[in-house]
Amino acid sequence: MTWLITGGAGYIGSHVVKAMTDRGERVVVLDDLSTGRAERLPDGVPLDVGTVLDPEAVDRVLRAHAVTGVVHLAGKKRVAESVARPLYYYRENVEGLRVLLDGAAAAGVRRFLFSSSASVYGMPDVDLVTEGTPCAPINPYGETKLAGEWLVGAVGRVHGMATASLRYFNVAGAAEPALGDEGAFNLVPMVFERLEADEPARIFGDDYPTPDGTCVRDYVHVEDIASAHVAAADRLAADPGAALTLNIGRGEGVSVSEMIGIIHEVTGRGDLEPEVTARRPGDPASVVASAALIARELSWTARHDVRAMVESAWAGWRLRHP
């Protein structure tokens, strides 16, 4: 069996590649390197530089490597950018997925694992978000992920693919320093970047209906995200009729203010009081996962706590910013 991992040279993708190759799986990567880096990949993993928007590139890599399963992580993920550029996000995230599924179906691929997001839920008015919680995305990024789930499910039913859509919550940390998150788009690296510049961390709004007024999120170590992919891939290989939609989370909410406090402790920069600015468009107040279904379906649970995420992320940041 050979797995194609799109976006495999990126932050999450490189962790999935590592987890799958550590398990002895044959893996090939398709990545346009717009945010990924080839040096993230283990020795011996083939890299085809191209985009899922290019049918010829998709067909080339699928057939050249006799791909039997796809893990699709390539795409755009910045919420605020999606609000400003909805057409761009629909092209990158929905049209790119359509091209990839079209090629996969034509090549006889029978397993398809899709990177979705908790953003499909929008602003759920529940303490814990289950897979049965109504989906009502509030930004174009979330809309493209929900549309992607529908597309994957429909194609899977028609073409006999075993499918899974994994709804990630907030990803942080690193399995090893060289694989750390280099983009300053997620909270933890955003705070690191500010502290390194001797500037206070930013809190985008402190008037949300949460205990301390700042947004609450369910943070998941990227190494746990990768292990969930391995578990899902195993399930798709064993169950040709699988059609799964699963949360990946810890079931524990941490506020932005609390997370910044942990970052201050780990970095030793507690002298910088956070700066409160205006809310960002498209940010819900609180989104925390129920991870009960993935535990039942895949026997998977997260292993790392929030401090481990911050410590591992900081080690990676210091490697890149000595």
WOPE-V731736 format. One record per residue. N is the residue number from 1. OMEGA is omega in whole degrees, -180 to 180 (* if undefined). Layout:
# WOPE-V731736
n = <N/N>
omega = <OMEGA/OMEGA>
This chain:
# WOPE-V731736
n = <1/2/3/4/5/6/7/8/9/10/11/12/13/14/15/16/17/18/19/20/21/22/23/24/25/26/27/28/29/30/31/32/33/34/35/36/37/38/39/40/41/42/43/44/45/46/47/48/49/50/51/52/53/54/55/56/57/58/59/60/61/62/63/64/65/66/67/68/69/70/71/72/73/74/75/76/77/78/79/80/81/82/83/84/85/86/87/88/89/90/91/92/93/94/95/96/97/98/99/100/101/102/103/104/105/106/107/108/109/110/111/112/113/114/115/116/117/118/119/120/121/122/123/124/125/126/127/128/129/130/131/132/133/134/135/136/137/138/139/140/141/142/143/144/145/146/147/148/149/150/151/152/153/154/155/156/157/158/159/160/161/162/163/164/165/166/167/168/169/170/171/172/173/174/175/176/177/178/179/180/181/182/183/184/185/186/187/188/189/190/191/192/193/194/195/196/197/198/199/200/201/202/203/204/205/206/207/208/209/210/211/212/213/214/215/216/217/218/219/220/221/222/223/224/225/226/227/228/229/230/231/232/233/234/235/236/237/238/239/240/241/242/243/244/245/246/247/248/249/250/251/252/253/254/255/256/257/258/259/260/261/262/263/264/265/266/267/268/269/270/271/272/273/274/275/276/277/278/279/280/281/282/283/284/285/286/287/288/289/290/291/292/293/294/295/296/297/298/299/300/301/302/303/304/305/306/307/308/309/310/311/312/313/314/315/316/317/318/319/320/321/322>
omega = <177/179/169/177/177/-175/-174/178/179/-176/180/-177/-179/175/177/177/-180/-178/-178/178/175/178/180/178/172/-173/170/-175/169/-176/179/178/176/174/180/178/-177/-177/175/-172/176/176/175/178/-179/176/173/-178/-178/-177/177/175/-178/-178/-179/178/179/-179/-178/-175/179/-174/-179/-177/179/-176/179/178/-179/168/-173/178/-178/178/180/-170/-178/-174/-177/178/179/177/-179/-174/-176/-180/178/-179/177/177/-176/-171/-178/179/177/177/180/179/-179/179/178/179/-180/179/-180/-179/178/177/-175/179/-177/-177/-172/176/176/-172/174/179/178/-177/-179/-179/-175/-179/-179/178/178/-178/174/178/177/176/-179/178/179/-176/-176/177/-178/177/179/178/-179/179/178/175/178/177/179/-178/178/-180/-179/180/178/-179/-176/-173/176/177/166/-173/172/172/-177/-178/-180/167/-170/-172/179/175/179/177/176/-173/-176/-178/-177/-179/-177/-179/178/-178/177/-171/-173/178/176/179/177/-177/179/-178/179/177/-178/178/-179/174/178/171/-178/178/176/-179/177/178/179/-176/180/177/179/-177/178/-179/175/-177/-177/178/-178/176/175/175/-179/180/176/176/179/180/179/178/177/-179/179/178/-176/-173/-177/-179/-176/174/-169/169/-169/170/167/-179/179/-178/-178/-180/176/-179/177/179/178/-179/178/176/178/178/178/179/-177/-176/-176/-177/180/-180/-177/180/-179/179/180/178/-178/174/171/178/174/180/175/-176/-174/176/-178/-173/155/180/-177/-175/180/176/180/-173/-173/-175/-177/169/177/-176/-171/176/-174/-180/177/177/-177/-180/-179/177/180/177/178/179/-179/177/-178/-179/-174/*>
